[in-house]
Amino acid sequence: MRDKNVIFYAIEADFISIAIKSVEKMYTSGEKVLLLCETDEEVRSFDLTLWTYSKASFIPHGSKMSMPAEEDASFCHTWLSTHISFCNNPTCLIHNGLDISNQNLSKFNVIIDIFNKDLLPASRERAEYYKQSQFLQLKLWIQTGKNWLQEGQ
């Protein structure tokens, strides 16, 4: 069985940019992604950004707004949603520090949890939930200006 891991990014700003870079990294590594959004507006914003993000590559993606029949989503690398969904068989969950306690996380191999660094205490509570859900490798990256520092979680 593959190790399950969580990567925390404590950021100062620009959640969308860091989330999109994470999606791109997962795309190149072959991991399908569920990008969990807080609102429908955020889903639309990510959809637009993914269409225009890179001139060199396209990341197949969709959402219930662009593809109402979720069963058609299996070809999508990245599914954008406001709820946990497995319609594209994702192995990676990316979210912006949302409370995902009481969710079934067993199908994910990787969770990328991006949050405002002022909310570090809440991330520690999520870390405990991840550990209880068998995610045993946790890494924390803290943004300081243009640099990133890794800390133990």
Secondary structure as UniProt FT lines:
FT   STRAND          5..11
FT   HELIX           15..29
FT   STRAND          33..36
FT   HELIX           40..52
FT   STRAND          61..63
FT   TURN            64..66
FT   HELIX           70..75
FT   STRAND          78..81
FT   TURN            87..88
FT   STRAND          92..95
FT   TURN            101..102
FT   TURN            106..107
FT   STRAND          110..116
FT   HELIX           117..119
FT   HELIX           120..132
FT   TURN            133..134
FT   STRAND          137..144
FT   TURN            145..146
FT   STRAND          147..151
//
